[in-house]
Amino acid sequence: MGSSMPRPDRWNEMGRHLHFGQACDFDDVERVDWPAAKASLRKSLYGQDDPIAVNVGDLRELIASKPSGPIPTKLNWAKLTEEQFERLIFSLIACEPGYENPEWLTQTRAADKGRDLSVTRVAKDGLSGHLRARVIIQCKHWLERSISPTDVALLKEQMALWEPPRVDVLTIATSGRFTTDAVAAIEKQGQADRALRIEMWPESHLEMLLAARPALIAEFGLR
């Protein structure tokens, strides 16, 4: 062990049990002594300012692998007004390939019957050609409360007011989160034999999307 570090918990007890070497001693080592000693050893391996060990032998190996992909970080949603949040979501769909005819339909806080943004989502199928789905996006800049089952039910009912043409997808985009019951209600809707599909865009999903689009993060001052 040396003198550079204190002895771990139950180190002396473990030495005594190993010295006697009886069956009961080995049982104590396995159940009590070694777990406590191992935890203490791990804590003493690295100081507060020591580098963290990684499973990379050489940084050249990491560079050669060319890692890619977005790294999501917590964004400062409080800097946005409700209108700016809607504009951010509109910017996301307006510049995204596979989305056509984006529209910002209503004034912020208007009696919009659940409709803020509208867009046509285009999916290309090698056998069936292009498949188009009408998407309505409801924006909720809610920092202090989550989307509830009541909110989901109300928005779902409001979609019927905007047909025809049929609404294929209702997307609920929020700077907050969904309650557990709301998630369960949406998942149940997805399993039902109905045309309307509901998608959840909570803050974590938006942060992942924006991590791949740093220009929007800078434009809206989210960091």
DOTI-105571 format. One record per residue: x, y, z of N, C-alpha, C in turn; residue in one letter. Coordinates in steps of 0.02 Angstrom, whole numbers, plus 50000, padded with zeros to 5 digits. Example, Ala and Ser with C-alpha at 12.3 -4.5 7.8 and 13.67 -1.06 7.14 Angstrom:
506604971650390506154977550390506604983550390A
506424988850354506844994750357506455000250394S
# end
This chain:
500414993950000500005000050000500435006350000M
501005006350037501405012250041501095017250090G
501425023050097501185028050145500845033950111S
500785033850045500515039550009499755040050013S
499425034750035498695034850039498465031150101M
497925033350130497675029950191497425022950175P
497445018750225497195011950215496435012150207R
496175008150162495455008150150495075005150208P
494425006150207493985003550259494064995950265D
494064993450327494084986350344494694982750316R
495234986550303495854983450278496174978950331W
496204981450393496494977450447496084971250462N
495414972150461494974966350474495064961050419E
495134963350357495224958550303495884954750311M
496424958350332497064955050343497024949850399G
496664951550452496594946750507496214940550485R
495674941550447495284935850424495684931350377H
496094934550334496514930550289497044926750328L
497284929750382497794926450423497514920050455H
496914920450483496634914550516496394909450465F
496124911650409495964907150354495434902050366G
494984903150413494434898550424493864900050374Q
493404895250369492844896150323492444902350340A
492334903450405491954909350425492324915750409C
493014915450412493414921350395493334923150321D
493374918250278493304919550206492594922150190F
492104919750228491424922250219491384929650236D
491714931650292491724938650311492084942950259D
492634940250231493004943950180492554945350120V
492194940250098491774940850038491184945550049E
490864944950108490244948650119490354955650145R
490874956650186490944963050221491594966650205V
492154963150214492804966550211492964969150141D
492944964650092493174966650025492714971749993W
492044971249997491624976549967491784983449995P
491894983950061492044990450091492734992850069A
493224988250068493904990150048493924992149975A
493564988549933493564990149861493284997049848K
492744998849883492445005449874492935010949894A
493295009849949493785014849972494365015449923S
494595009849897495145009949849494955013849786L
494355012849762494135016349701494095023849712R
493875025849772493835032949787494525036249789K
495025032449812495685035349821496115034949758S
495865031649705496265031049644496375037749610L
495855042049611495895048449576495715054049623Y
496115059349620495965065349657495465069649620G
495265075149651494755079549621494985082449555Q
495635083749548495895086949487496245082149440D
496215075649455496535070749412496125069549349D
496455067949293496085066349232495675059949240P
495125059549204494695053649207494945048449159I
494975042249181495205036849137494695035549081A
494945034349021494525032748963494785026448931V
494345023048894494535016848862494845018048793N
495325022448789495675023948727496415023548740V
496765019148705497485018448716497875024348690G
497665027248635498025032748603497515037448572D
497605043948581497135048748552497115048248476L
497655045848445497655045048373497125040048351R
496995034948393496475030048377495785033448377E
495685037848425495045041348428494945045848368L
495475049448349495425053948292495315050048228I
495665044348221495605040348161494905037548152A
494545036448208493865033848203493365039048178S
493565045448176493155050948152492465050948185K
492435051648250491775051648283491355057548259P
490715056348253490255061448228489595060948265S
489185065948254488525065948284488445071848331G
487825073948341487705079648385487785077948458P
487995082848497488055081948569487565086848602I
486995084348625486495088848653486715091748720P
486555098048730486695101448794486075105148816T
486045106748880485485110448908485455117448878K
484875119448853484805125948822484405130648868L
484525137048858484205142148900483535144048871N
483035139848882482375141048853482045147348882W
482245149348941481935155148973482065161648934A
482555161648890482705167648852482195168948797K
481795163948781481315164548727480625166848752L
480305171148712479605172548723479195167048688T
478545167048698478125162048665478165162748589E
478175168948565478225170048493478895167648466E
479435168948502480095166648480480135159048480Q
479805155748527479805148448528479445145748466F
478875148748448478535146748388478965147948326E
479305153648325479735155148268480315150148263R
480575148048319481105143048319480865136448288L
480275134148309479995127948281479865128848207I
479605134748187479485136048116480145135748077F
480675138548105481325138348071481575131248063S
481435127048112481645119948108481325116548048L
480665117448040480325113847986480415117247919I
480545123847919480605127447856481235125647818A
481765123847854482405122547821482585115047820C
482105110847838482245103647843482025100147779E
482485096347746482295092447688481745087447706P
481275086447660480735081847673480115085147702G
480145091747712479565095547735479395100847684Y
478755101247665478535105947614477975110447641E
477945116447612477405121147625477305122647700N
477835124647735477735126447805477325132847811P
476875133147859476455138947870476405140547944E
476475146947959476355149348027475665152448027W
475185148948056474485150248041474155155448084L
474355155948147473965160148193474425164648233T
474135169848261474495174148307474625170348372Q
475185171948404475345168848468474785170248519T
474575165048555474035165348604473355166548573R
473305165848507472645166648475472215160648490A
471555161548480471095155848488471155151548426A
471695147748423471885144348361471605137248357D
471195135448406470925128648407471475123348401K
472045124848431472585119948434473045119948375G
472995124748331473395124648271473865130648270R
474525129548274475015134848269475375134648202D
475655128748186476045127948125475775122048085L
475835122548020475625117247976476175115847925S
476275109547908476795107747860476615100947829V
476865099747769476765093347736477415089347741T
477375083547770477965079147777477975074247718R
478545074047684478605069947624479095064347637V
478875058147628479305052347635479355048847567A
479965047447546480065044147482480135036647491K
479725032947456479735025647458479935023147390D
480425018547389480685016047325480165012347284G
479645009747316479135005947280478495009847271L
478305013547321477655017047319477715024347297S
478315026847290478405033847272478405038347332G
478165044547323478165049447377477525048947418H
477595048547483477025048347528477005054947568L
476435058247566476365064747599475885064247659R
476075067547713475665067547773475575074847796A
474975076547813474835083347838474975083447913R
475415087947933475635088448003475425095148033V
475105094948090474955100948129475395100948190I
475745106448202476195106948259475915112048309I
475785109848369475565114248422476155115748467Q
476315122248475476905124348513476685126548583C
477025123748633476875125348703477525127348738K
477615133848747478215136348782478065136548857H
478065130548886477885129748957478505127548996W
478755131949037479355130449075479195127849145L
478595129249170478435127649239477905122249247E
477635119749192477175114149197477225109749136R
477035103549145477105098549092476445097649054S
476495094548995475905092948956475535087248992I
474885088249004474485083449041474035079448993S
473725074049018473245070348975472665074748952P
472455079448995471915084048975472115088348916T
472735090748917472995094648861472995090548797D
473225084348802473265080048744472565078648716V
472095077148760471405075748738471095081748703A
471205087748730470925093748700471215095048631L
471875094348625472195095448560471965090248509L
471875084148531471645078848486470955080348459K
470505082848503469835084548482469835090448433E
470285095148444470305101048402470525099548330Q
470875094048320471105092448252470515091348205M
469955088948231469375087748188469105094248159A
469245099848191469005106348167469375108748106L
469945105548091470365107748035470345102747978W
469845098647976469745093947921469125095947882E
469105094447816469645091647775470145097147755P
470735095347728470975088447721471155085447789P
471235078947790471345075347852472015077247883R
472025077847949472645078747986472925071948001V
473525070547976473835063947986474245063648050D
474585069148066475035069148124474925075448165V
474845074648230474845080248277475495080048316L
475895085248308476535085648345476465090848400T
476615088848461476595093448518477315095148537I
477515101248522478205103548536478195107948598A
478585106148647478595109948710479305111048735T
479405116748766480055118148799480075114848867S
479545111448886479515107748949479495100248936G
479065096848973479035089548968478305087248968R
478215080648965477565077548968477495073749034F
476905073749063476795069749122476785062349102T
476885058049152476875050849139476215048649110T
475665051349136475005049549110474905051949039D
475175057749022475115060248954475495055748905A
476095053648925476485049048883476095042548872V
475785039948925475395033748919474805034748872A
474475040548877473895041848833474105042248760A
474675045348747474925045948678475135039148651I
475465035148693475655028448671475045024148656E
474525024948697473905021248685473575023448620K
473605029948606473335032448543473705029448483Q
474375028648491474775025748437474605018548423G
474345014948473474175007948463473465006948439Q
473065012348441472365011748420472305011648345A
471765009048320471645008548248471325015148224D
471715020448228471475027048207471995030348163R
471755035148123472205038248074472695043148107A
472455046848157472875052148186473445049248228L
474045051448213474635049548252474875055648291R
475055054648354475285060148396476025059148411I
476415064448399477135064248413477305069148469E
477775067148510478005071348566478695074348550M
478735080948556479375084448550479515088048616W
479735084648668479905087948731480575091648724P
480775095048777481395098948775481995094748757E
482025088548781482605084248766482645082648692S
482065081648660482065080248588482265086548549H
482015092248569482195098448536482935099948544L
483215098548603483925099648614484345095148569E
484115089048557484465084548511484435087248440M
483845089548419483775092348352484215098448342L
484225102848392484605109048386485355107948392L
485565102548425486275101148430486575100048361A
486175097548314486405096548245486305102848203A
486035108048233485895114348197486135120248239R
486785120848251487045126048296486885133148273P
486765134048209486605140748185485955143348216A
485475138848226484845140848258484945142448332L
485385138548365485545139948435485835146948442I
486285148748396486595155348398486095160848380A
485675159548330485195164548308484705166448363E
484495161548402484005162848455484315163848524F
484995163848527485335165148590485175160248645G
485155153848628484945148748676485525146248720L
486125148748709486685146348749487065152248777R
# end
